């Protein structure tokens, strides 16, 4: 609980509520690890990410997936 002095100070000077913080602009930042290059290529030592990277490479190298 507040002391007698703090209560008197609040009564005499009022209570000052600070301005609300403005939200940060994160629009240009990567929001998930999955979008980072190291996670897409599997270079961060994750077995699952390496496996997915291998699958992506195989799909990309298929003749049906190549651009004409």
N, C-alpha and C positions, 0 to 999 in steps of 0.2 A: 504494500500500500504506500501511497505517497506521504511524505512528511508534511508537517504543518507549513514549513517554509515554501515547499513546492506548490502547495495548494494556494497559498497567499500570492505567490508569484504568478500563477496561472490566472487567478482572479483579477489581479492588477494589470497584467500585461497581455492576457489572452493566450490562446494556444495557437501556435503557428504550424499549419500542416503544409508540408513541402509540395512542390509542383510534381505532378505525376511524371514518371519517366517515359520518354518517347520510345516506342518499339524500335529495335535495331532492324536495319534493312539487310536481310540475308538472301535477297533474290539472286545474287551472283555467286553464292557459295554452294558447294556440293552438299546435299542434305543427307545422303546415305552413303555408306561405305561401298555399296555395290556399284556406284557410278564412278568411283575413283579408278584410275588406270591400273594401279597395282592390284586391285581386287579383280578387275576384269581379266588381266593377263595371268593371274595366279602367282605373281612374283613375291607375294608376301608370305609364302610358305604354307598356305592353307591347302590341304588336299582337295577339298571340295571345289575351291576356286580354280585350282590347276585342272581338275577334271572338266569343269565347265568351259575353261579356256580351250582345252583340247577339242571338245565337242564343237565349240564355235569355229575353231580353225578348220575342222573337218567339213562342217556345213558350208563354210565360206569357200572352200576349195572344190566343192562339187561343181560339175559342169553346168548343172541346172541353176546354180546360184550365181554364176559369173555374169557380169554385165556384158551385153553384146555391143 
